[in-house]
């Protein structure tokens, strides 16, 4: 089969390799679409996180072509999206069958081969735990967006927005876009987004953002103050993962408000906790998501991820796909379709 293999920064090679082996507790999936995640882009840009020789890719959907001997409730031909991980089976959480909380889990596309390939082996196939059936009304492309949407859903849920709340989203890449739509679907009164990419601001505005702030041309803090009549935001979802937006979040949130940390930071942050203490702010870490809730949002059409897919490439053009994902002024989400 063909697979796009990572060898180092800027080095993705499509090669013909052996098809993956079916595990007794797993399934083999014919990949239909796989998204390029921000966590794929870090090793592609600067290296680290993933060792050379790895097939990346974890945001995907496809068709089940083989089923392991120990697998129940999943059959050949099922259309699925996957939360690809292998828990340790021994920790506190695994013993309580809450495998998704395992601190020692191995991840598909990181520690074992991922979905930038024609076929992917999922070593642990548990229906509604690691494997989720796609409803007929969802396309394979939408199926490949379930994973990032699940993170946006989780961010909104842990923030617990009230109907009168004003929410600020800092950074509207794929997950920020998803979080914005979910906050709107959950009834937040006003959602403001701040971003440096004009393309992403256009997409956010078209999909429901009430106020868009171009952070390269305007002062985001001053614009939020104006948009809230000086009351500031009830919730700030920090989805950019930069020191600048981290500090903006603290400035923008009202006293007694909430900051949800969603973005992954690639460099240390120097900060003074006094502002959080004095304002009685709740700072909430956000990792993981709910695939079933994400699928429900898509099926009900309360969230539209089709408009977030800006580019699609065939597997043989995987390197071009990665180079395109770097162009934040042009792109939200790039899909690779074997």
N, C-alpha and C positions, 0 to 999 in steps of 0.2 A: 504494500500500500504506500501511498505518498503521505508524507508528514512534513510539517515545517518545524525545523529543529533549531533551537537557540544555541549559539556557540560563543556569544559575547556581545558587547555593545555594538549595535548596528549590524550584527551578523546573524541573520536568519536564513537558513538554507533548506530548500525543499528537496527531500531525498526519498528514494524508494527503500523502504525497510519492511521487515516482517510484520504481519498483522499481530496485534496484541493477543495474549493468551487469556482465555476465559477462566475466571476463578470460580470455585464451587459456590461461593456465597455472592457471586456477582453476575453482571450481565455484560454483553458486548453490544455497543451502540454504533450504528452507522450515523456519523455526524452530518447534520443538515446545515447548521449554521453555528458559528462560534464568534462571540464578541471579543474585541481587544479591550482588556481592563486596564485601569491606571496602574495596577500592580504588575501587569505585564510590561508596561512602558518603562518602569524604573530600571529593571535590568537591561532593557534594550537601550536606554539612554546612557546609563553610567555603570552598569554591571552590578554584581552582588545579588543577594537574595536567592537566585536560582543558579545551579551549577551548569556549566556548558555541557551540551549533549541532551538537554531536557526538551521535551515537547511541552510547551506551555498551553494555556487555554482552559478556562473553567466555566465560562458563561456560554452554555451551549444547549442545543436541543437536537434530537435525532430519533431514529427508529431502532427499536430493540431487534437485534438479529439473532442473538443466542442468549440462552438463559442457563445459569448455573444449576447444578443438581440440587442445591439446598435452598433455592430461591422460591418464594411463594408469592402468589397474587400478581405476578408480572409475567407477560407472555410475549412471544415473538410477534412483531408487528405493532406493539404499543408505541405510541408517540410520547416521548418523555422529555423532561428537563431534569437536570441532575445537580444535587448538592454533593459534589465529589470529595469525600473525606473517608479516612480510615481511622476510627478511634482506637485508643490503646487497649480498651477492654478491662483495665485494671484500676483506674483512678476513681476518686470519689463520685464523679458524675457518671462514668460508665457503669459503675455498680448500681446506679439508680436508673439506668437505661436512658439517661439524658445525654446521649452520645455527642450531640452538637455542642455541648459545653466542655468536651474533653480538652484539657490543656496540652496534651501530648499528641493530638491527632496529626496524621499525615494528610496532606492535601493534594488532590488531583491537579496537575499542571504545575506543581512545585516539587513535591517529593516523589511523585510517580507520574507517568506520561499522561498528558492532557489531550485536549480536543482540537488542536490545530492539526488535524489528521483525518483520514477517511474513516477510521474506526478508533474507538476508545474503549478500553476495558475499565469498567467500574467495579472495584473489588468487593464492595459491600452494597448490595441492592436490597433495601428495605423500603417497601412502599409507604409513601407519606413521611418518610424519615430522610432517606437519601435520594429516592426516586419519586418523581411526581408526574402523573399523567397529564398530558396536554389536552384540554377540551377541543372538540372538533372545530369550534369557531375561531381558535387561535392558530395563526400561521407558525411555521418553524422559526421565522425571523422574530416574531413576538416571543416565542419560547426561549430564544437566546437572550432575551432581555429580562427574564424573570429573576435571575440572580441579582443584578444591580437594582432592579425595582424592589426586591425584597429588602435590601438595605435601606432604601428610601422609605419604605413602609415602616420598618423598625424605628428609624429616626423619628418619624412623625408620631408613632405610637408612644415611644418613651417620653416624648415632649408633652403629651396629653393636652393638645390644644383645646381651648374653650371657644365657643362661638364668637365671642367678641375680641378674640386675640389678633394682634398684629404679629406676623412672623417675618423674619428676615432670613434669607438664604444667602450665604456668602460662598460664591463659586457654584456655577451651574453647568458643570460637566454632566456626565450621564446620571450620577447619583443625585447631584443637586437638582437636576431637572425632575427626576422622579420624585424626590422629596417635596419639591414645590407643588407638583400635581396632587400628591397625596394630602398635603396640608389643605389644599383647596377642596379636595373631595371630602375631607373630614370636617369642613365647615368653617375654617379659619376666616375671619372677617376680611383681612387684608394680607397679601403675601408680597413682600418686596424682595427683589433679587439684585445682587451686586456681582459684577463679573467684568473681566477685562476683554473678553472676546465678543465682538459685535455679532457674529453669527449666533453664538449661544444666547445672547440677549434677545435677538430676533425670535429664536425658537421659543424661549421662555415666555415672551410676550404673546406669541401666537397660541400657546397652550395654557394661558390663564394667569400669568403673573400680573398683578395690579400695578406695580411700579417697577421699572427696570433702571438700574444705575450703571452707567459705564464708568468703571473705577479708574480708567486711564484718563478720563476727561473731567470727572467730577469728584468731589470729596464725599466718599460714601457715608461718613459719619454725619456730616452736615445735611446731606440729602435725607438720611433716615430721620434726623431731628425734624426737618421740615415736613416729611411725609406723615409723621406721627404727631404733629403740632406740639413738639417738645416733650411728649410723653414717653418716647422711646419704645422699643419692641418688647413684647411680652416673651417672645421666644426668638433666639438666634440659633440657626443651624449652621455650624461652621463646616462647610463641605470642601473648602479649597486646600486646607492643610498647609498653610503658610504662616510664618510668624506675623506678617502684617495683618492678615485676616483674623488671627487669634486675638490680637490686641484690639482690632476693630469690634469684634464680638463683645468684649468686655465694656467698651465704650457705648455700644448701641443698646445693650439690654437695660431694661428698667430695673429699679429696685424691686427685689422679690421675684424677678424674672428667671428664665431658664436659658442656659447655653447648652446645646447639644453638640458634642465633638464627634464629627463624622469623618472628616478628611484624615488621611494618613500623612503624618509629618515626616519629611525626609531630612530635617535638620533640627537640632535642639532649639528650644525657645527660652529666652530669658524673660522672666515676668515677675511682677510683684503681686502676691495674692491679696494684698490689703483691699484692693477695689472689690474683689469678690466678697470678702468678709463684710466690708462696710455697706455694700448694696444688698446683702442677704441673697445672693444669687446662687441658684442650684446649677452646678456644672455636671453634665451627664455624659459619660462615655457611651459610645454606640458602636457595637461590633455585631455582625451577623444579621440575620433577617428571617422572615417568614415566607417561604415559597407558597404555601396555600393561600395566604392573604394576598400576595402579589398576583397570583393567578386569578383570584376573585376580582381584584381591581381591574385587571385586563378584560376578563369575561364580561363584567358589567359595563365596560367602556367608561368607567369613571376616570381611568387613566389611559392615556394614549402614548404608547412607546414607539409606534410606527414612525411618527414624525421626528423621533430622536435618532433614527437610523439614517445617517446622512450619506454613507458610502458602503458599498459592498464589493468584495473582491473574491475571485476564485483562489483556491489554495495555492496554485502555482505562482500567484502574485502576492504571497504572504509578506514578503519584505516591503513591497510597495504599500501594502495595507498598513504596516507598522509606520512607515515614513509618513503616510497620510494622517494617521492618528496623532502625530506630532503637531500637525498644523491646526492649532486651537482656533484660529480665526476662520477656519473653514469647516470644522468637524465637531460633531457631538459624539456619535458612536459609529465605529467601523465594524462591519461584520466580515468574517472570512467564511466562504461557503465551499466546502470540498466537493 
